[in-house]
């Protein structure tokens, strides 16, 4: 029987393995000038079109001050813009600029390419098995 401590050690070993495989510990993601957290914020903005900071905080489970620092950098770099929310004049909507959309699209394609290279030697059945196990992990941990 698997002990809790053994399970913890195995999960942590897998986490170390996967972060090494896709380079998550690199200071910048996909040879860009942006960290994983910064690119994830761009992702959340891109899927929401115009979002509020509170929505990003909820989606990413990050605190307000950390998000604020990320948004300041992205705004300074011309990646995002803030405007009054059409739904609530007290709130700001955040959206990607044309430069931000282009950058995010480039990073998104690079990420797809990276994962494509990772699985290119796997058979179709192995790819399906991998994805199925990933869905199982998500399902188990979301309970």
Biotite code that builds the C-alpha atoms (Angstrom):
import biotite.structure as struc

atoms = struc.array([
    struc.Atom([0.000, 0.000, 0.000], chain_id="A", res_id=1, res_name="UNK", atom_name="CA", element="C"),
    struc.Atom([1.186, 3.488, -0.878], chain_id="A", res_id=2, res_name="UNK", atom_name="CA", element="C"),
    struc.Atom([1.836, 5.671, 2.146], chain_id="A", res_id=3, res_name="UNK", atom_name="CA", element="C"),
    struc.Atom([0.927, 9.340, 2.109], chain_id="A", res_id=4, res_name="UNK", atom_name="CA", element="C"),
    struc.Atom([4.610, 10.287, 2.327], chain_id="A", res_id=5, res_name="UNK", atom_name="CA", element="C"),
    struc.Atom([5.473, 8.041, -0.627], chain_id="A", res_id=6, res_name="UNK", atom_name="CA", element="C"),
    struc.Atom([2.635, 9.579, -2.641], chain_id="A", res_id=7, res_name="UNK", atom_name="CA", element="C"),
    struc.Atom([3.918, 13.068, -1.804], chain_id="A", res_id=8, res_name="UNK", atom_name="CA", element="C"),
    struc.Atom([7.468, 12.142, -2.833], chain_id="A", res_id=9, res_name="UNK", atom_name="CA", element="C"),
    struc.Atom([6.252, 10.647, -6.121], chain_id="A", res_id=10, res_name="UNK", atom_name="CA", element="C"),
    struc.Atom([4.078, 13.661, -6.953], chain_id="A", res_id=11, res_name="UNK", atom_name="CA", element="C"),
    struc.Atom([6.934, 16.049, -6.183], chain_id="A", res_id=12, res_name="UNK", atom_name="CA", element="C"),
    struc.Atom([9.303, 13.960, -8.324], chain_id="A", res_id=13, res_name="UNK", atom_name="CA", element="C"),
    struc.Atom([6.838, 14.140, -11.218], chain_id="A", res_id=14, res_name="UNK", atom_name="CA", element="C"),
    struc.Atom([6.459, 17.910, -10.733], chain_id="A", res_id=15, res_name="UNK", atom_name="CA", element="C"),
    struc.Atom([10.250, 18.349, -10.880], chain_id="A", res_id=16, res_name="UNK", atom_name="CA", element="C"),
    struc.Atom([10.431, 16.153, -13.976], chain_id="A", res_id=17, res_name="UNK", atom_name="CA", element="C"),
    struc.Atom([7.686, 18.015, -15.841], chain_id="A", res_id=18, res_name="UNK", atom_name="CA", element="C"),
    struc.Atom([8.901, 21.505, -14.940], chain_id="A", res_id=19, res_name="UNK", atom_name="CA", element="C"),
    struc.Atom([12.341, 20.509, -16.264], chain_id="A", res_id=20, res_name="UNK", atom_name="CA", element="C"),
    struc.Atom([10.872, 19.009, -19.444], chain_id="A", res_id=21, res_name="UNK", atom_name="CA", element="C"),
    struc.Atom([8.988, 22.152, -20.441], chain_id="A", res_id=22, res_name="UNK", atom_name="CA", element="C"),
    struc.Atom([11.409, 24.675, -18.951], chain_id="A", res_id=23, res_name="UNK", atom_name="CA", element="C"),
    struc.Atom([9.099, 26.206, -16.363], chain_id="A", res_id=24, res_name="UNK", atom_name="CA", element="C"),
    struc.Atom([11.999, 27.067, -14.086], chain_id="A", res_id=25, res_name="UNK", atom_name="CA", element="C"),
    struc.Atom([13.629, 29.230, -16.721], chain_id="A", res_id=26, res_name="UNK", atom_name="CA", element="C"),
    struc.Atom([13.354, 32.903, -15.834], chain_id="A", res_id=27, res_name="UNK", atom_name="CA", element="C"),
    struc.Atom([11.583, 33.625, -19.097], chain_id="A", res_id=28, res_name="UNK", atom_name="CA", element="C"),
    struc.Atom([9.106, 31.446, -20.944], chain_id="A", res_id=29, res_name="UNK", atom_name="CA", element="C"),
    struc.Atom([9.827, 30.222, -24.478], chain_id="A", res_id=30, res_name="UNK", atom_name="CA", element="C"),
    struc.Atom([12.855, 32.504, -24.932], chain_id="A", res_id=31, res_name="UNK", atom_name="CA", element="C"),
    struc.Atom([10.667, 35.585, -24.459], chain_id="A", res_id=32, res_name="UNK", atom_name="CA", element="C"),
    struc.Atom([11.069, 38.521, -22.098], chain_id="A", res_id=33, res_name="UNK", atom_name="CA", element="C"),
    struc.Atom([8.149, 37.257, -19.999], chain_id="A", res_id=34, res_name="UNK", atom_name="CA", element="C"),
    struc.Atom([7.752, 34.858, -17.095], chain_id="A", res_id=35, res_name="UNK", atom_name="CA", element="C"),
    struc.Atom([5.260, 32.017, -16.936], chain_id="A", res_id=36, res_name="UNK", atom_name="CA", element="C"),
    struc.Atom([2.969, 34.111, -14.712], chain_id="A", res_id=37, res_name="UNK", atom_name="CA", element="C"),
    struc.Atom([3.089, 37.071, -17.104], chain_id="A", res_id=38, res_name="UNK", atom_name="CA", element="C"),
    struc.Atom([2.252, 34.883, -20.102], chain_id="A", res_id=39, res_name="UNK", atom_name="CA", element="C"),
    struc.Atom([-0.544, 33.218, -18.140], chain_id="A", res_id=40, res_name="UNK", atom_name="CA", element="C"),
    struc.Atom([-2.015, 36.678, -17.427], chain_id="A", res_id=41, res_name="UNK", atom_name="CA", element="C"),
    struc.Atom([-1.875, 37.386, -21.170], chain_id="A", res_id=42, res_name="UNK", atom_name="CA", element="C"),
    struc.Atom([-3.699, 34.095, -21.744], chain_id="A", res_id=43, res_name="UNK", atom_name="CA", element="C"),
    struc.Atom([-6.454, 34.964, -19.264], chain_id="A", res_id=44, res_name="UNK", atom_name="CA", element="C"),
    struc.Atom([-6.904, 38.354, -20.924], chain_id="A", res_id=45, res_name="UNK", atom_name="CA", element="C"),
    struc.Atom([-6.924, 36.825, -24.416], chain_id="A", res_id=46, res_name="UNK", atom_name="CA", element="C"),
    struc.Atom([-9.665, 34.315, -23.633], chain_id="A", res_id=47, res_name="UNK", atom_name="CA", element="C"),
    struc.Atom([-11.780, 36.905, -21.855], chain_id="A", res_id=48, res_name="UNK", atom_name="CA", element="C"),
    struc.Atom([-11.252, 39.712, -24.376], chain_id="A", res_id=49, res_name="UNK", atom_name="CA", element="C"),
    struc.Atom([-11.891, 42.476, -21.795], chain_id="A", res_id=50, res_name="UNK", atom_name="CA", element="C"),
    struc.Atom([-11.490, 41.246, -18.251], chain_id="A", res_id=51, res_name="UNK", atom_name="CA", element="C"),
    struc.Atom([-11.184, 42.746, -14.806], chain_id="A", res_id=52, res_name="UNK", atom_name="CA", element="C"),
    struc.Atom([-8.295, 42.134, -12.434], chain_id="A", res_id=53, res_name="UNK", atom_name="CA", element="C"),
    struc.Atom([-10.592, 40.267, -10.041], chain_id="A", res_id=54, res_name="UNK", atom_name="CA", element="C"),
    struc.Atom([-11.382, 37.726, -12.774], chain_id="A", res_id=55, res_name="UNK", atom_name="CA", element="C"),
    struc.Atom([-7.687, 37.126, -13.428], chain_id="A", res_id=56, res_name="UNK", atom_name="CA", element="C"),
    struc.Atom([-6.984, 36.757, -9.698], chain_id="A", res_id=57, res_name="UNK", atom_name="CA", element="C"),
    struc.Atom([-9.755, 34.169, -9.404], chain_id="A", res_id=58, res_name="UNK", atom_name="CA", element="C"),
    struc.Atom([-8.673, 32.222, -12.495], chain_id="A", res_id=59, res_name="UNK", atom_name="CA", element="C"),
    struc.Atom([-5.022, 32.105, -11.456], chain_id="A", res_id=60, res_name="UNK", atom_name="CA", element="C"),
    struc.Atom([-5.376, 32.049, -7.664], chain_id="A", res_id=61, res_name="UNK", atom_name="CA", element="C"),
    struc.Atom([-2.868, 34.881, -7.254], chain_id="A", res_id=62, res_name="UNK", atom_name="CA", element="C"),
    struc.Atom([-2.949, 37.831, -4.912], chain_id="A", res_id=63, res_name="UNK", atom_name="CA", element="C"),
    struc.Atom([-3.765, 41.397, -5.855], chain_id="A", res_id=64, res_name="UNK", atom_name="CA", element="C"),
    struc.Atom([-0.276, 42.838, -5.309], chain_id="A", res_id=65, res_name="UNK", atom_name="CA", element="C"),
    struc.Atom([1.424, 40.198, -7.481], chain_id="A", res_id=66, res_name="UNK", atom_name="CA", element="C"),
    struc.Atom([-1.109, 40.700, -10.261], chain_id="A", res_id=67, res_name="UNK", atom_name="CA", element="C"),
    struc.Atom([-0.721, 44.462, -9.953], chain_id="A", res_id=68, res_name="UNK", atom_name="CA", element="C"),
    struc.Atom([3.048, 44.189, -10.535], chain_id="A", res_id=69, res_name="UNK", atom_name="CA", element="C"),
    struc.Atom([2.487, 41.976, -13.571], chain_id="A", res_id=70, res_name="UNK", atom_name="CA", element="C"),
    struc.Atom([-0.134, 44.315, -15.032], chain_id="A", res_id=71, res_name="UNK", atom_name="CA", element="C"),
    struc.Atom([2.137, 47.344, -14.520], chain_id="A", res_id=72, res_name="UNK", atom_name="CA", element="C"),
    struc.Atom([4.930, 45.644, -16.458], chain_id="A", res_id=73, res_name="UNK", atom_name="CA", element="C"),
    struc.Atom([2.595, 44.549, -19.256], chain_id="A", res_id=74, res_name="UNK", atom_name="CA", element="C"),
    struc.Atom([1.095, 48.033, -19.498], chain_id="A", res_id=75, res_name="UNK", atom_name="CA", element="C"),
    struc.Atom([4.552, 49.666, -19.506], chain_id="A", res_id=76, res_name="UNK", atom_name="CA", element="C"),
    struc.Atom([5.594, 47.303, -22.311], chain_id="A", res_id=77, res_name="UNK", atom_name="CA", element="C"),
    struc.Atom([2.496, 48.199, -24.356], chain_id="A", res_id=78, res_name="UNK", atom_name="CA", element="C"),
    struc.Atom([1.058, 44.673, -24.083], chain_id="A", res_id=79, res_name="UNK", atom_name="CA", element="C"),
    struc.Atom([-2.183, 45.597, -22.313], chain_id="A", res_id=80, res_name="UNK", atom_name="CA", element="C"),
    struc.Atom([-4.437, 48.586, -21.984], chain_id="A", res_id=81, res_name="UNK", atom_name="CA", element="C"),
    struc.Atom([-6.856, 49.489, -19.233], chain_id="A", res_id=82, res_name="UNK", atom_name="CA", element="C"),
    struc.Atom([-10.163, 51.274, -19.779], chain_id="A", res_id=83, res_name="UNK", atom_name="CA", element="C"),
    struc.Atom([-13.355, 51.911, -17.859], chain_id="A", res_id=84, res_name="UNK", atom_name="CA", element="C"),
    struc.Atom([-15.583, 48.862, -17.862], chain_id="A", res_id=85, res_name="UNK", atom_name="CA", element="C"),
    struc.Atom([-18.732, 49.267, -19.956], chain_id="A", res_id=86, res_name="UNK", atom_name="CA", element="C"),
    struc.Atom([-20.614, 47.188, -17.357], chain_id="A", res_id=87, res_name="UNK", atom_name="CA", element="C"),
    struc.Atom([-19.320, 48.967, -14.233], chain_id="A", res_id=88, res_name="UNK", atom_name="CA", element="C"),
    struc.Atom([-17.873, 52.484, -14.389], chain_id="A", res_id=89, res_name="UNK", atom_name="CA", element="C"),
    struc.Atom([-16.064, 51.853, -11.079], chain_id="A", res_id=90, res_name="UNK", atom_name="CA", element="C"),
    struc.Atom([-14.039, 48.992, -12.568], chain_id="A", res_id=91, res_name="UNK", atom_name="CA", element="C"),
    struc.Atom([-11.283, 48.818, -15.159], chain_id="A", res_id=92, res_name="UNK", atom_name="CA", element="C"),
    struc.Atom([-11.354, 46.419, -18.086], chain_id="A", res_id=93, res_name="UNK", atom_name="CA", element="C"),
    struc.Atom([-8.041, 45.010, -19.218], chain_id="A", res_id=94, res_name="UNK", atom_name="CA", element="C"),
    struc.Atom([-7.431, 44.011, -22.819], chain_id="A", res_id=95, res_name="UNK", atom_name="CA", element="C"),
    struc.Atom([-4.499, 43.113, -25.025], chain_id="A", res_id=96, res_name="UNK", atom_name="CA", element="C"),
    struc.Atom([-3.224, 45.788, -27.382], chain_id="A", res_id=97, res_name="UNK", atom_name="CA", element="C"),
    struc.Atom([-2.448, 44.906, -31.008], chain_id="A", res_id=98, res_name="UNK", atom_name="CA", element="C"),
    struc.Atom([1.166, 44.416, -29.897], chain_id="A", res_id=99, res_name="UNK", atom_name="CA", element="C"),
    struc.Atom([-0.044, 42.220, -27.023], chain_id="A", res_id=100, res_name="UNK", atom_name="CA", element="C"),
    struc.Atom([-2.235, 40.110, -29.300], chain_id="A", res_id=101, res_name="UNK", atom_name="CA", element="C"),
    struc.Atom([0.665, 39.577, -31.692], chain_id="A", res_id=102, res_name="UNK", atom_name="CA", element="C"),
    struc.Atom([3.041, 38.670, -28.854], chain_id="A", res_id=103, res_name="UNK", atom_name="CA", element="C"),
    struc.Atom([0.552, 36.308, -27.235], chain_id="A", res_id=104, res_name="UNK", atom_name="CA", element="C"),
    struc.Atom([-0.166, 34.625, -30.575], chain_id="A", res_id=105, res_name="UNK", atom_name="CA", element="C"),
    struc.Atom([3.578, 34.116, -31.117], chain_id="A", res_id=106, res_name="UNK", atom_name="CA", element="C"),
    struc.Atom([4.052, 32.679, -27.614], chain_id="A", res_id=107, res_name="UNK", atom_name="CA", element="C"),
    struc.Atom([0.960, 30.503, -27.933], chain_id="A", res_id=108, res_name="UNK", atom_name="CA", element="C"),
    struc.Atom([2.229, 29.029, -31.210], chain_id="A", res_id=109, res_name="UNK", atom_name="CA", element="C"),
    struc.Atom([5.686, 28.492, -29.674], chain_id="A", res_id=110, res_name="UNK", atom_name="CA", element="C"),
    struc.Atom([4.077, 26.656, -26.764], chain_id="A", res_id=111, res_name="UNK", atom_name="CA", element="C"),
    struc.Atom([2.085, 24.461, -29.163], chain_id="A", res_id=112, res_name="UNK", atom_name="CA", element="C"),
    struc.Atom([5.302, 23.747, -31.078], chain_id="A", res_id=113, res_name="UNK", atom_name="CA", element="C"),
    struc.Atom([7.164, 22.872, -27.861], chain_id="A", res_id=114, res_name="UNK", atom_name="CA", element="C"),
    struc.Atom([4.493, 20.383, -26.798], chain_id="A", res_id=115, res_name="UNK", atom_name="CA", element="C"),
    struc.Atom([4.290, 19.047, -30.363], chain_id="A", res_id=116, res_name="UNK", atom_name="CA", element="C"),
    struc.Atom([8.008, 18.274, -30.235], chain_id="A", res_id=117, res_name="UNK", atom_name="CA", element="C"),
    struc.Atom([7.587, 16.657, -26.831], chain_id="A", res_id=118, res_name="UNK", atom_name="CA", element="C"),
    struc.Atom([4.993, 14.190, -28.112], chain_id="A", res_id=119, res_name="UNK", atom_name="CA", element="C"),
    struc.Atom([6.156, 13.726, -31.716], chain_id="A", res_id=120, res_name="UNK", atom_name="CA", element="C"),
    struc.Atom([7.902, 10.424, -30.974], chain_id="A", res_id=121, res_name="UNK", atom_name="CA", element="C"),
    struc.Atom([4.821, 8.997, -29.255], chain_id="A", res_id=122, res_name="UNK", atom_name="CA", element="C"),
    struc.Atom([2.391, 6.835, -31.181], chain_id="A", res_id=123, res_name="UNK", atom_name="CA", element="C"),
    struc.Atom([-1.206, 7.969, -31.496], chain_id="A", res_id=124, res_name="UNK", atom_name="CA", element="C"),
    struc.Atom([-2.165, 5.422, -28.832], chain_id="A", res_id=125, res_name="UNK", atom_name="CA", element="C"),
    struc.Atom([0.526, 6.733, -26.469], chain_id="A", res_id=126, res_name="UNK", atom_name="CA", element="C"),
    struc.Atom([-0.628, 10.310, -27.030], chain_id="A", res_id=127, res_name="UNK", atom_name="CA", element="C"),
    struc.Atom([-4.195, 9.267, -26.239], chain_id="A", res_id=128, res_name="UNK", atom_name="CA", element="C"),
    struc.Atom([-3.029, 7.442, -23.106], chain_id="A", res_id=129, res_name="UNK", atom_name="CA", element="C"),
    struc.Atom([-1.040, 10.488, -21.963], chain_id="A", res_id=130, res_name="UNK", atom_name="CA", element="C"),
    struc.Atom([-3.987, 12.841, -22.480], chain_id="A", res_id=131, res_name="UNK", atom_name="CA", element="C"),
    struc.Atom([-6.324, 10.402, -20.748], chain_id="A", res_id=132, res_name="UNK", atom_name="CA", element="C"),
    struc.Atom([-4.036, 10.247, -17.710], chain_id="A", res_id=133, res_name="UNK", atom_name="CA", element="C"),
    struc.Atom([-3.842, 14.042, -17.644], chain_id="A", res_id=134, res_name="UNK", atom_name="CA", element="C"),
    struc.Atom([-7.642, 14.235, -17.647], chain_id="A", res_id=135, res_name="UNK", atom_name="CA", element="C"),
    struc.Atom([-7.668, 11.738, -14.775], chain_id="A", res_id=136, res_name="UNK", atom_name="CA", element="C"),
    struc.Atom([-5.221, 13.871, -12.782], chain_id="A", res_id=137, res_name="UNK", atom_name="CA", element="C"),
    struc.Atom([-7.367, 16.960, -13.322], chain_id="A", res_id=138, res_name="UNK", atom_name="CA", element="C"),
    struc.Atom([-10.507, 15.084, -12.348], chain_id="A", res_id=139, res_name="UNK", atom_name="CA", element="C"),
    struc.Atom([-8.979, 13.608, -9.189], chain_id="A", res_id=140, res_name="UNK", atom_name="CA", element="C"),
    struc.Atom([-7.405, 16.871, -7.998], chain_id="A", res_id=141, res_name="UNK", atom_name="CA", element="C"),
    struc.Atom([-10.521, 18.956, -8.712], chain_id="A", res_id=142, res_name="UNK", atom_name="CA", element="C"),
    struc.Atom([-12.611, 16.990, -6.191], chain_id="A", res_id=143, res_name="UNK", atom_name="CA", element="C"),
])
